[in-house]
Structure formats: C-alpha cells, structure tokens
Amino acid sequence: MLIFDAHLDLGLNAIDWNRDLRMDVAEIRAAETTLGLTDLGRQTNTLSFPELRKAEVGLGLATVLARIEQPINHPLGYTTPEACYAVAMSHLAYYRAMERGGWMKMLRTRDDLRRHATAYREDPARTPFGYVLSMECADPVLDPEQIFEWHENGLRAIGITHYGPNRYGGGTRSEAGLAAEALPLLKNIEQLGIVLDMTHLSDRSFRQVMSSYGGRVLASHQNARKFCNWQRQFSDEQIKFVIERNGVLGMACDAIMLQPGWVRGVTRPEVTLERVADNIDHVCQLAGSARHVGIGSDLDGGYGNEQTPADLDTISDLQRLPDILRKRGYPEADVAGVMHGNWLRFFAEALPG
C-alpha cells in the first residue's frame, strides 16, 4: 500500500552521517561495519532510496535540519545562525542533486502533488520519491524576513523549535516560551501559506502559538503522551488543537516516543508496531474519525533500529501496519487514509495551486 511519510531526515543522513542513500540498506550497514563506525545508529540504518521504493513510500516530507546549541555536546548543534543556514542549505543542495539524478522530485504545488501521486500509482518502479520540503527547527532562518527566501526555494512546512531553547523559542525538554522574533516569523509564515509544524514545541510555546497563529498546522512526527508520559509527546489537549485546526498528526517510530522510561543506548525495544497502532487509535478516538492521523515515521532521525519497535528492521516494515489496523476493525478506506490519504488530502488543501 502507498505510504506518505511526513517526516524523513534524508538530508541529515546523506550529509551529516555521510551515507550514500542510493545504496541498499544492507550495503550501507556493511560499509559502516567495515569502517568500524560503532556510534549509536550506525550499522542499524533503516532506509535508503531503494528501500523507500520497496516500502512503497512514494511521497513525504523531507527535512532540512540544523539547530543552535551553544554547548558543543551534540552532532546536530551549531553555535551560529549562519552555520545553521549553511548546513540546512547543504541539505537542500543534496535534494537538488538527487532530483538531477532522478531519485527525488520536489512538490511545490497541489498540482505537483496530484500529478506525482498519479504517476507513482501508475509506475512506482520508475517514479522518484516525491517530497514536500520541510524545515525542522527554524534556526537556519537568519531573521524573520529571510523566510521569504526559504519559501522561494520551495519550503512549504516548518517547525520553529527542536530540542532545548532555540532562537525562536522553547523546544522539547525546555520550559521556555516563544522568543521575541518568533511573532514576526509566525506572521510571515502565515502570510506565505507555509504550514506550521507543531512538533517539538515546549508546552509553553505550544500554548502561545495556539493564541497567536491562524494558519494551517500539522504535527509531522508526534505521538500521544497517554502512552509515553513526557513532554516530547502531545497531551490530549494538544492533539485536539491540531484536529480542530483540520490538521493531521504523523505517528512516529522512535522508541523514545513509544516506550516509557526509554534511555538512549541503554534500553532495549520492547514495544512493537502495535504501540504505533495504539497511538493511531487514540487520535481517532479523540477526533471521532480516522481523518486526522497518518505516518510520520522519523526513521533514521539520528538513530537506527536499535531505537525502533522490536518488529521493525527497515522502513519496509511499515507495511505491517495495514494488517494491524484491519485486525482492529478499521475499514479499508480508513486504512488507506492513515497510510497516505489523509496527508494527500491535507496537502492538496494546504499547498498553493
């Protein structure tokens, strides 16, 4: 079944992790084994372009990602906005190179989306991965006016924070609210029609966005706090806000968002894809329908299958979800909606004509 995956950090994997995503997953794992790369996430990658095709992931959001982090203690952290801008632009340059090579296709408009979905259904073996450009953390936006340049470059979705306090506000594992420059940035994002990704906002920042932003929202890779009770997940109130604003929430496959008490590098996966289905169920119950939930796997988002559900080896295992949902009584139309239809409908409305 066709999958629309609303959160794939392909640029991070290709540039920051120096992976050739044209290779098979097994080849990338073997290369990292030969090189003796043993950091968490190495030798355990779950995706590449051939694997996306095998998994029937034909469309999705591809990110550019770099964040301010003054203590130099994380490979994603940079000390200046200019460095963040340069890294994010390198991710975009990679996507452009992959377009030239026939592996990717940027989807800027709803017509692009419609044509690509049709092409993929007709000939998935020959159709490149169709992507909507997203930014995870707005630190690469040099100032609120510079978002217009990013929009011109194809940016159609953005989350303004990531982990900790960032330039535009508080993110995951912080109690900070929005920074002063966030308000003009949000105004410009709304004016441009860029979709705001609510993922990674601190609770305080989330509440402030609720009262200050009137544009379209989504949550690209976001599970429920009910099953894993810490700030990275959404409370029921936050889930309902996205639903009420006619948004969609993408269910993520990071064990840290699924398994209570997860400690990176220590805990072993015990949850399975059934827990992802639990999160799907929960959003459907809150919404009263299956129209507001999709997939936002976050696979290879700085980790590998040492930090995914126990029954997920590669992204192809997302194809287990349709049968799990069918066994729970979901009709076929709702299964298709979760796997791709809800995101296709959302972006058919949210992208420019």
Secondary structure as UniProt FT lines:
FT   STRAND          3..8
FT   HELIX           10..11
FT   HELIX           12..16
FT   TURN            21..22
FT   HELIX           25..34
FT   TURN            35..36
FT   TURN            40..43
FT   HELIX           49..55
FT   STRAND          57..65
FT   STRAND          67..68
FT   TURN            75..76
FT   STRAND          77..78
FT   HELIX           81..100
FT   TURN            101..102
FT   STRAND          104..106
FT   HELIX           110..122
FT   TURN            124..126
FT   STRAND          129..136
FT   TURN            139..140
FT   HELIX           144..146
FT   HELIX           147..152
FT   TURN            153..154
FT   STRAND          155..159
FT   STRAND          165..166
FT   TURN            167..168
FT   STRAND          169..172
FT   TURN            180..181
FT   HELIX           182..192
FT   STRAND          195..197
FT   TURN            199..200
FT   HELIX           203..212
FT   STRAND          217..219
FT   TURN            225..227
FT   TURN            231..232
FT   HELIX           236..244
FT   TURN            245..246
FT   STRAND          249..251
FT   HELIX           255..257
FT   TURN            260..261
FT   TURN            264..266
FT   HELIX           273..287
FT   TURN            291..292
FT   STRAND          293..295
FT   TURN            299..300
FT   HELIX           305..307
FT   TURN            310..311
FT   HELIX           315..320
FT   HELIX           321..327
FT   TURN            328..329
FT   HELIX           332..336
FT   HELIX           337..341
FT   HELIX           342..350
//
